[in-house]
Amino acid sequence: MKLSVSMWSVVETVRAGTMTLTSFIEFAAGQQVAGVELLDYFWKDEKTEIPQVKQQLADAGLALAVYSIGNDFFQPDAAARAKELDRLKHGVDVANALGVGLMRVFSGSHKDGYTLEQGFGWIVDGLAAGAEYAQAHGVVLALENHGLIAGRSDQVRTLIEQVNSPALRANLDTGNFLLVGQNPIDAVTDIAALVALVHLKDFRLATPEDTVHVYKGLDGTGYTGTVTGEGMVNMPSLIHILRQANYTGWLSLEYEGGADPVTIGVPRSLEAARKLL
């Protein structure tokens, strides 16, 4: 398994205007990781930045582990679903331009007035069309466990089975299962064989002092990110299960805590991750 760091780990730093795409790659190069995860969220001028990013990564000796997009197929309107499919296809094209064969995708977010069953059908159709396009272009889609439709491992597995394409696999987000009341160890045991990407994330219970990256679980419990190994996820057991399943892919750190990611969150999490490996 190889360590990567997701640019989402420093999203608050970027929003504050103190880090850019270029300086993130410089930061990652100093963290002794093998790769980085980039997201569509951070582009300012995509066409100009793609060749610059490729060159900077090559110069730094970093691989692009995965390219991630923020699609949403839970769309009651057919035109909106078509737009989301176009977004996914464009993401595949960007992945090709960046030279990476793995792209993280979402299912979709529940909309009031519509049932989860309705949304499930729209999501299956969207992911199936997206997987067909991705396969034709040499890209594997990694579906993240996120939200009400694909938050649990059984939901992720069902969506992958329904789409029935080698171009759709799972992005195992180790923290997100807590938000839907599922033990991460039970979850990884369930879908380890389907995993194409791991988001290494740890959560702890949120306190009133936590003001950023606070997420409500289905039961109303608040969670926030913490340094890998200092939270509620049994990381040693999780890594053991992945090894038993012969997973050799990326562990992409996604730090989502309130501590400074540049000086605390990312460096300490990566240090802990190296000990796990």
HELIX and SHEET records of a PDB file:
HELIX    1   1 MET A    7  VAL A   10  5                                   4    
HELIX    2   2 VAL A   11  ARG A   15  1                                   5    
HELIX    3   3 LEU A   21  ALA A   29  1                                   9    
HELIX    4   4 ASP A   40  PHE A   42  5                                   3    
HELIX    5   5 GLU A   46  ALA A   60  1                                  15    
HELIX    6   6 ALA A   78  LEU A   98  1                                  21    
HELIX    7   7 LEU A  116  ALA A  136  1                                  21    
HELIX    8   8 SER A  153  VAL A  163  1                                  11    
HELIX    9   9 ASN A  176  VAL A  180  5                                   5    
HELIX   10  10 PRO A  184  ILE A  191  1                                   8    
HELIX   11  11 ALA A  192  LEU A  194  5                                   3    
HELIX   12  12 MET A  235  GLN A  244  1                                  10    
HELIX   13  13 PRO A  261  GLY A  265  3                                   5    
HELIX   14  14 VAL A  266  LEU A  276  1                                  11    
SHEET    1   A 9 LYS A   2  SER A   6  0                                        
SHEET    2   A 9 GLY A  35  LEU A  39  1                                        
SHEET    3   A 9 ALA A  63  SER A  68  1                                        
SHEET    4   A 9 LEU A 102  VAL A 105  1                                        
SHEET    5   A 9 VAL A 140  GLU A 144  1                                        
SHEET    6   A 9 LEU A 168  ASP A 173  1                                        
SHEET    7   A 9 VAL A 195  LEU A 200  1                                        
SHEET    8   A 9 TRP A 250  LEU A 253  1                                        
SHEET    9   A 9 LYS A   2  SER A   6  1                                        
SHEET    1   B 3 ASP A 202  LEU A 205  0                                        
SHEET    2   B 3 GLY A 222  THR A 226 -1                                        
SHEET    3   B 3 VAL A 214  LYS A 216 -1                                        
END                                                                             
